[in-house]
Amino acid sequence: MVEISIFDSVIQSFFIYLGIILVYNFIFSNTNIKRIIYSLILLLVLSLVGAILDDTTSLILVLGAIIKEKCQPKINYYHLNVFLMLISSQIVILALASYLSRGFLYIYLDADKISGLSEYGDLFIGIEIIVMYIIGFLVFNLVYKMVRRYTGSFDISDDERINRHLFIILLAFFGSIEMLLFISNFQGVTATIQLTLLLTFVLMLGLISWQTLETIRVYAWQKKDSS
C-alpha cells in the first residue's frame, strides 16, 4: 500500500465527501444559505473524522442518516435511497480510482515493488482525487441518462411502497460492500485479491443499478395502465 500522512488523509476525505454532498444537494436543489452552511460544517467534520476512521466513517454516516429519519414523523425512504446510492457508488469509485492511481504510479515511477511508492503519498492522493472525479462525472452522466430513459417523467419520490423496496436492496448492497472492505483491510489481502473484490463491487453496483431502474420502469408502466 501507499502510505499517506494525516494531512493527505484529511484532503482525501474532504474531496470524497465533497462529491457526495454536492451531488446530493444538486439532486434535491438544496441551495439555500442554511443548507449551504450546514453542508460546509458537515464536510469539515467528515474530513477530520474520515482521516481517523477511514472506511468506518461511511458506516457511521449511513447509520446516522437512518437514525435521523427514524426520528422524523415519517421516514423519507427516497432521501435515504439517494444517499445510500451515492455512498455506495463513491466507495466503489474510490476503490477503482485508488487501484488505477497505484497502477499508474507503479508504471510511471518504474518501482520494483508497490511498497516502494510509500514516499509518494502526496502525488498518489492528487492523482487519486483527479481520477475519482473523472470517473464520478462519467458515472453520474451515465446514470442520469439511464434514469431519464427508463423513468421518463415518472416521479417515485412520493411513492413509499417502491422506495421501501429499493431501500432494502440498497442497504443490503451497502452492507455487503462494508463487509468486503472490512475483510480486505483486516486480512491484508494481496493486490490481486483486491482487484477481484473491486471487480465484484463494480459488477454488484451495475446489477443493483439495473435492477433498480428496471423495478422503477415496470412500476411506472403498472401505474400508467391502472390510471
KOLTORZA-114801 format. One record per residue (C-alpha): z, x, y; residue in three letters; residue number from 1. Coordinates in Angstrom, 3 decimals, decimal comma. Layout:
N
{Z Z&X X&Y Y&code ala&pos NUM};
...
//
This chain:
227
{Z 0,000&X 0,000&Y 0,000&code met&pos 1};
{Z -0,438&X 0,961&Y 3,630&code val&pos 2};
{Z 2,960&X 1,404&Y 5,261&code glu&pos 3};
{Z 3,300&X -0,089&Y 8,738&code ile&pos 4};
{Z 6,028&X 0,156&Y 11,365&code ser&pos 5};
{Z 8,249&X -2,692&Y 12,577&code ile&pos 6};
{Z 6,224&X -2,869&Y 15,788&code phe&pos 7};
{Z 2,999&X -3,198&Y 13,803&code asp&pos 8};
{Z 4,634&X -5,925&Y 11,702&code ser&pos 9};
{Z 5,553&X -7,855&Y 14,853&code val&pos 10};
{Z 1,974&X -7,554&Y 16,152&code ile&pos 11};
{Z 0,611&X -8,647&Y 12,782&code gln&pos 12};
{Z 2,922&X -11,682&Y 12,633&code ser&pos 13};
{Z 2,078&X -12,561&Y 16,240&code phe&pos 14};
{Z -1,647&X -12,835&Y 15,560&code phe&pos 15};
{Z -1,121&X -14,568&Y 12,210&code ile&pos 16};
{Z 0,872&X -17,424&Y 13,714&code tyr&pos 17};
{Z -1,126&X -17,421&Y 16,951&code leu&pos 18};
{Z -4,170&X -18,529&Y 14,982&code gly&pos 19};
{Z -2,236&X -21,293&Y 13,215&code ile&pos 20};
{Z -0,669&X -22,610&Y 16,420&code ile&pos 21};
{Z -3,961&X -22,526&Y 18,357&code leu&pos 22};
{Z -5,872&X -24,453&Y 15,696&code val&pos 23};
{Z -3,015&X -26,939&Y 15,194&code tyr&pos 24};
{Z -2,811&X -27,661&Y 18,936&code asn&pos 25};
{Z -6,607&X -27,900&Y 19,123&code phe&pos 26};
{Z -6,745&X -30,483&Y 16,327&code ile&pos 27};
{Z -4,060&X -32,665&Y 17,901&code phe&pos 28};
{Z -5,078&X -31,928&Y 21,519&code ser&pos 29};
{Z -1,617&X -30,608&Y 22,393&code asn&pos 30};
{Z -2,439&X -29,224&Y 25,826&code thr&pos 31};
{Z 0,444&X -30,469&Y 27,982&code asn&pos 32};
{Z 2,775&X -27,955&Y 29,628&code ile&pos 33};
{Z 5,763&X -28,878&Y 27,464&code lys&pos 34};
{Z 3,798&X -28,309&Y 24,255&code arg&pos 35};
{Z 2,373&X -25,012&Y 25,506&code ile&pos 36};
{Z 5,838&X -23,684&Y 26,403&code ile&pos 37};
{Z 7,216&X -24,829&Y 23,048&code tyr&pos 38};
{Z 4,316&X -23,136&Y 21,239&code ser&pos 39};
{Z 4,876&X -19,852&Y 23,089&code leu&pos 40};
{Z 8,591&X -19,834&Y 22,254&code ile&pos 41};
{Z 7,855&X -20,687&Y 18,621&code leu&pos 42};
{Z 5,221&X -17,941&Y 18,477&code leu&pos 43};
{Z 7,649&X -15,300&Y 19,761&code leu&pos 44};
{Z 10,327&X -16,373&Y 17,283&code val&pos 45};
{Z 7,889&X -16,378&Y 14,359&code leu&pos 46};
{Z 6,577&X -12,937&Y 15,362&code ser&pos 47};
{Z 10,071&X -11,448&Y 15,120&code leu&pos 48};
{Z 11,133&X -13,373&Y 12,022&code val&pos 49};
{Z 7,816&X -12,708&Y 10,285&code gly&pos 50};
{Z 8,200&X -8,956&Y 10,771&code ala&pos 51};
{Z 11,504&X -9,104&Y 8,882&code ile&pos 52};
{Z 10,999&X -11,777&Y 6,227&code leu&pos 53};
{Z 7,253&X -11,309&Y 5,684&code asp&pos 54};
{Z 5,864&X -13,922&Y 3,227&code asp&pos 55};
{Z 9,133&X -15,867&Y 3,171&code thr&pos 56};
{Z 8,504&X -16,942&Y 6,775&code thr&pos 57};
{Z 5,734&X -19,318&Y 5,713&code ser&pos 58};
{Z 8,026&X -20,956&Y 3,168&code leu&pos 59};
{Z 10,785&X -21,407&Y 5,755&code ile&pos 60};
{Z 8,251&X -22,762&Y 8,250&code leu&pos 61};
{Z 6,932&X -25,368&Y 5,808&code val&pos 62};
{Z 10,434&X -26,430&Y 4,767&code leu&pos 63};
{Z 11,372&X -26,724&Y 8,442&code gly&pos 64};
{Z 8,329&X -28,910&Y 9,157&code ala&pos 65};
{Z 9,140&X -31,194&Y 6,214&code ile&pos 66};
{Z 12,805&X -31,499&Y 7,223&code ile&pos 67};
{Z 11,764&X -32,254&Y 10,804&code lys&pos 68};
{Z 9,509&X -35,087&Y 9,626&code glu&pos 69};
{Z 12,243&X -36,370&Y 7,296&code lys&pos 70};
{Z 14,498&X -36,783&Y 10,318&code cys&pos 71};
{Z 11,926&X -39,000&Y 12,036&code gln&pos 72};
{Z 11,935&X -42,807&Y 11,620&code pro&pos 73};
{Z 8,618&X -42,476&Y 9,760&code lys&pos 74};
{Z 7,153&X -39,400&Y 8,096&code ile&pos 75};
{Z 3,797&X -38,376&Y 9,542&code asn&pos 76};
{Z 2,055&X -37,096&Y 6,416&code tyr&pos 77};
{Z -1,157&X -36,439&Y 8,329&code tyr&pos 78};
{Z 0,545&X -33,852&Y 10,553&code his&pos 79};
{Z 2,160&X -32,250&Y 7,502&code leu&pos 80};
{Z -1,173&X -32,130&Y 5,676&code asn&pos 81};
{Z -2,916&X -30,392&Y 8,561&code val&pos 82};
{Z -0,037&X -27,931&Y 8,840&code phe&pos 83};
{Z 0,017&X -27,213&Y 5,089&code leu&pos 84};
{Z -3,739&X -26,695&Y 5,050&code met&pos 85};
{Z -3,551&X -24,272&Y 7,979&code leu&pos 86};
{Z -0,661&X -22,300&Y 6,477&code ile&pos 87};
{Z -2,263&X -22,105&Y 3,023&code ser&pos 88};
{Z -5,639&X -21,120&Y 4,453&code ser&pos 89};
{Z -4,050&X -18,462&Y 6,644&code gln&pos 90};
{Z -2,235&X -16,925&Y 3,672&code ile&pos 91};
{Z -5,474&X -16,673&Y 1,697&code val&pos 92};
{Z -7,456&X -15,385&Y 4,689&code ile&pos 93};
{Z -4,788&X -12,774&Y 5,450&code leu&pos 94};
{Z -4,790&X -11,579&Y 1,840&code ala&pos 95};
{Z -8,575&X -11,297&Y 1,897&code leu&pos 96};
{Z -8,566&X -9,520&Y 5,279&code ala&pos 97};
{Z -5,871&X -7,124&Y 4,072&code ser&pos 98};
{Z -7,802&X -6,206&Y 0,950&code tyr&pos 99};
{Z -11,087&X -5,756&Y 2,831&code leu&pos 100};
{Z -9,371&X -3,646&Y 5,509&code ser&pos 101};
{Z -7,783&X -1,360&Y 2,928&code arg&pos 102};
{Z -11,122&X -1,013&Y 1,176&code gly&pos 103};
{Z -12,829&X -0,156&Y 4,462&code phe&pos 104};
{Z -10,239&X 2,489&Y 5,319&code leu&pos 105};
{Z -10,332&X 3,876&Y 1,802&code tyr&pos 106};
{Z -14,098&X 4,383&Y 2,030&code ile&pos 107};
{Z -14,279&X 5,384&Y 5,703&code tyr&pos 108};
{Z -11,460&X 7,946&Y 5,535&code leu&pos 109};
{Z -12,540&X 9,201&Y 2,112&code asp&pos 110};
{Z -8,928&X 9,269&Y 0,893&code ala&pos 111};
{Z -8,159&X 10,306&Y -2,675&code asp&pos 112};
{Z -5,519&X 7,598&Y -3,086&code lys&pos 113};
{Z -4,854&X 4,364&Y -1,239&code ile&pos 114};
{Z -1,262&X 5,541&Y -0,748&code ser&pos 115};
{Z -2,669&X 8,331&Y 1,371&code gly&pos 116};
{Z -3,563&X 5,770&Y 4,015&code leu&pos 117};
{Z 0,068&X 5,113&Y 4,940&code ser&pos 118};
{Z -0,248&X 7,242&Y 8,090&code glu&pos 119};
{Z -2,985&X 4,949&Y 9,427&code tyr&pos 120};
{Z -0,823&X 1,848&Y 9,808&code gly&pos 121};
{Z -1,907&X 1,138&Y 13,402&code asp&pos 122};
{Z -5,591&X 1,372&Y 12,536&code leu&pos 123};
{Z -5,104&X -0,788&Y 9,464&code phe&pos 124};
{Z -3,379&X -3,578&Y 11,419&code ile&pos 125};
{Z -6,083&X -3,532&Y 14,092&code gly&pos 126};
{Z -8,895&X -3,818&Y 11,554&code ile&pos 127};
{Z -6,998&X -6,432&Y 9,553&code glu&pos 128};
{Z -6,497&X -8,671&Y 12,603&code ile&pos 129};
{Z -10,181&X -8,445&Y 13,573&code ile&pos 130};
{Z -11,342&X -9,207&Y 10,026&code val&pos 131};
{Z -8,793&X -12,025&Y 9,728&code met&pos 132};
{Z -10,040&X -13,752&Y 12,883&code tyr&pos 133};
{Z -13,693&X -13,336&Y 11,917&code ile&pos 134};
{Z -13,066&X -14,912&Y 8,510&code ile&pos 135};
{Z -10,864&X -17,588&Y 10,071&code gly&pos 136};
{Z -13,552&X -18,509&Y 12,603&code phe&pos 137};
{Z -16,212&X -18,784&Y 9,893&code leu&pos 138};
{Z -13,947&X -20,854&Y 7,638&code val&pos 139};
{Z -12,932&X -23,177&Y 10,483&code phe&pos 140};
{Z -16,564&X -23,850&Y 11,413&code asn&pos 141};
{Z -17,493&X -24,456&Y 7,773&code leu&pos 142};
{Z -14,592&X -26,850&Y 7,200&code val&pos 143};
{Z -15,292&X -28,665&Y 10,470&code tyr&pos 144};
{Z -18,922&X -29,277&Y 9,476&code lys&pos 145};
{Z -17,913&X -30,392&Y 5,978&code met&pos 146};
{Z -15,324&X -32,820&Y 7,334&code val&pos 147};
{Z -17,865&X -34,325&Y 9,735&code arg&pos 148};
{Z -20,390&X -34,596&Y 6,920&code arg&pos 149};
{Z -18,044&X -36,168&Y 4,356&code tyr&pos 150};
{Z -15,971&X -38,458&Y 6,535&code thr&pos 151};
{Z -18,244&X -39,237&Y 9,482&code gly&pos 152};
{Z -16,384&X -41,457&Y 11,899&code ser&pos 153};
{Z -13,739&X -42,479&Y 9,348&code phe&pos 154};
{Z -10,220&X -41,691&Y 10,586&code asp&pos 155};
{Z -7,469&X -41,142&Y 7,990&code ile&pos 156};
{Z -4,736&X -40,112&Y 10,410&code ser&pos 157};
{Z -3,010&X -43,512&Y 10,201&code asp&pos 158};
{Z -3,621&X -44,156&Y 6,508&code asp&pos 159};
{Z -0,268&X -43,442&Y 4,863&code glu&pos 160};
{Z -1,486&X -44,001&Y 1,305&code arg&pos 161};
{Z -4,194&X -41,356&Y 1,273&code ile&pos 162};
{Z -2,145&X -38,932&Y 3,381&code asn&pos 163};
{Z 0,794&X -39,146&Y 0,982&code arg&pos 164};
{Z -1,562&X -38,413&Y -1,910&code his&pos 165};
{Z -3,065&X -35,424&Y -0,108&code leu&pos 166};
{Z 0,398&X -34,179&Y 0,844&code phe&pos 167};
{Z 1,400&X -33,869&Y -2,816&code ile&pos 168};
{Z -1,790&X -31,930&Y -3,619&code ile&pos 169};
{Z -1,454&X -29,563&Y -0,651&code leu&pos 170};
{Z 2,262&X -28,991&Y -1,214&code leu&pos 171};
{Z 1,636&X -28,101&Y -4,865&code ala&pos 172};
{Z -1,104&X -25,693&Y -3,802&code phe&pos 173};
{Z 1,122&X -24,055&Y -1,205&code phe&pos 174};
{Z 3,918&X -23,701&Y -3,756&code gly&pos 175};
{Z 1,513&X -22,040&Y -6,206&code ser&pos 176};
{Z 0,429&X -19,519&Y -3,577&code ile&pos 177};
{Z 4,030&X -18,676&Y -2,669&code glu&pos 178};
{Z 4,930&X -18,209&Y -6,336&code met&pos 179};
{Z 1,977&X -15,905&Y -6,966&code leu&pos 180};
{Z 2,806&X -13,876&Y -3,851&code leu&pos 181};
{Z 6,416&X -13,549&Y -4,939&code phe&pos 182};
{Z 5,410&X -12,348&Y -8,403&code ile&pos 183};
{Z 2,892&X -9,929&Y -6,898&code ser&pos 184};
{Z 5,430&X -8,406&Y -4,488&code asn&pos 185};
{Z 8,312&X -8,379&Y -6,940&code phe&pos 186};
{Z 6,439&X -6,711&Y -9,769&code gln&pos 187};
{Z 4,481&X -4,305&Y -7,563&code gly&pos 188};
{Z 1,172&X -5,084&Y -9,249&code val&pos 189};
{Z -1,902&X -2,881&Y -9,032&code thr&pos 190};
{Z -4,813&X -3,376&Y -6,659&code ala&pos 191};
{Z -6,957&X -4,761&Y -9,497&code thr&pos 192};
{Z -4,433&X -7,478&Y -10,277&code ile&pos 193};
{Z -4,025&X -8,186&Y -6,570&code gln&pos 194};
{Z -7,790&X -8,695&Y -6,303&code leu&pos 195};
{Z -7,674&X -11,083&Y -9,260&code thr&pos 196};
{Z -4,881&X -13,035&Y -7,584&code leu&pos 197};
{Z -6,832&X -13,062&Y -4,331&code leu&pos 198};
{Z -9,935&X -14,462&Y -6,013&code leu&pos 199};
{Z -7,711&X -17,057&Y -7,674&code thr&pos 200};
{Z -6,376&X -18,039&Y -4,247&code phe&pos 201};
{Z -9,902&X -18,380&Y -2,854&code val&pos 202};
{Z -11,036&X -20,453&Y -5,838&code leu&pos 203};
{Z -7,972&X -22,693&Y -5,646&code met&pos 204};
{Z -8,413&X -23,208&Y -1,910&code leu&pos 205};
{Z -12,073&X -24,085&Y -2,392&code gly&pos 206};
{Z -11,283&X -26,587&Y -5,151&code leu&pos 207};
{Z -8,455&X -28,152&Y -3,162&code ile&pos 208};
{Z -10,676&X -28,463&Y -0,087&code ser&pos 209};
{Z -13,461&X -30,048&Y -2,112&code trp&pos 210};
{Z -11,049&X -32,433&Y -3,850&code gln&pos 211};
{Z -9,521&X -33,410&Y -0,522&code thr&pos 212};
{Z -12,877&X -34,138&Y 1,103&code leu&pos 213};
{Z -14,113&X -35,994&Y -1,979&code glu&pos 214};
{Z -10,993&X -38,153&Y -2,012&code thr&pos 215};
{Z -11,474&X -38,982&Y 1,658&code ile&pos 216};
{Z -15,168&X -39,766&Y 1,122&code arg&pos 217};
{Z -14,514&X -42,126&Y -1,809&code val&pos 218};
{Z -11,691&X -43,826&Y 0,031&code tyr&pos 219};
{Z -13,856&X -44,234&Y 3,115&code ala&pos 220};
{Z -16,552&X -45,964&Y 1,061&code trp&pos 221};
{Z -13,959&X -48,245&Y -0,525&code gln&pos 222};
{Z -12,629&X -49,213&Y 2,894&code lys&pos 223};
{Z -16,160&X -49,818&Y 4,127&code lys&pos 224};
{Z -17,055&X -52,032&Y 1,146&code asp&pos 225};
{Z -13,837&X -54,042&Y 1,407&code ser&pos 226};
{Z -14,467&X -54,754&Y 5,067&code ser&pos 227};
//
